[in-house]
Each structure stands twice: as structure tokens, then as C-alpha cells.
Amino acid sequence: MDLNQYISEVPDFPVPGVNFKDITPLLSHPGAFGWSVDRIAETATRFGASKVAGFDARGFLWAAPVAARLRLPLVPIRKTGKLPRPAVTESYQGEYGAETIELHRDAIEPGESVLLIDDVIATGGAMRAGCRLVEQLGGTVAGCAVVIRLRGLGADERLSAYPVVSLVDY
């Protein structure tokens, strides 16, 4: 299936010069969305993940159904200040400024293999920070899976130590 037909480009959003890749048409097409979830679930199986971690907020849209289909635990990677129990944090430089994400301290046990899922990888900053959180807790990164990978923005270099699978590359 060609997912390009379900991804819209919005020029100059959220700032001038950025051509935003809008996934909402994909979400509104059950067949295409289901296909994308199935492909990412296959990745989790192929990489031998024992847990699925999804990024706040759009990564949750894929991580939750993947975890449910595979009957794997789901771990939310949240923006700072959103988790109610003790958490580990990691800061990174995002496309539009400094960001911080966090995981509950008890979310991952040493030796667990985690597939990290998000909607888009651009610079790779958020995904790399998520990988560092998993490793801080003693887990291993099975791989990283996204719907869209934006090439040429530094993600390949930042994530060179991890397998990365994308459904659509721009």
C-alpha cells in the first residue's frame, strides 16, 4: 500500500519554510491506518521486542494498537511533568527548541527489549532521547519504528546505533 496518498503536506506550518507532513488523512482511512499498524507490529515481532514504547502524543496512536495486537506491555514516553510517579528524564534539542521527555522509573526492567514508536523522525533528537531513557533503566532498544522518516535532517547519524524502520521516507 502506498501511504503517500494518505499524508498531506501543509506548507509553512508550524513556522515559515517548514512543509509539515499531516497524518490526519491516514488516521481517517481505516484500511490505510490498519495497514500501517500491521507493518509496525511486524517490525516489533521481527526485532523481538518484549515491550512497546510510544511517544507523546502522536506516537501513542500507533504504539497502543501495536502493543494490544501483540499482547505486549505499552510504555508511554511523556513530555516532562506529565507522569505522576518517579521518572527518569532526558533532554534534547528538538526542531523548534529544547525539549524534555520522561519515563516512569519502573516502566522497564533490566534486559527488556523495547521497540520505540513515533509518527515521524525528523532530526532524531526525540527518538535518540527515548533510546537513552530505555538504556538508563537497563533495557535494550530492539529498534525504532515510525510512519514517516524525513531524510537529511540528521536522524540517520543520531540513530546509527539502532535499527530504524519507516513506512514512508521523504
Order of alpha helices (4+ residues) and beta strands (2+ residues): beta-beta-alpha-alpha-beta-alpha-beta-beta-beta-beta-alpha-beta-alpha-beta
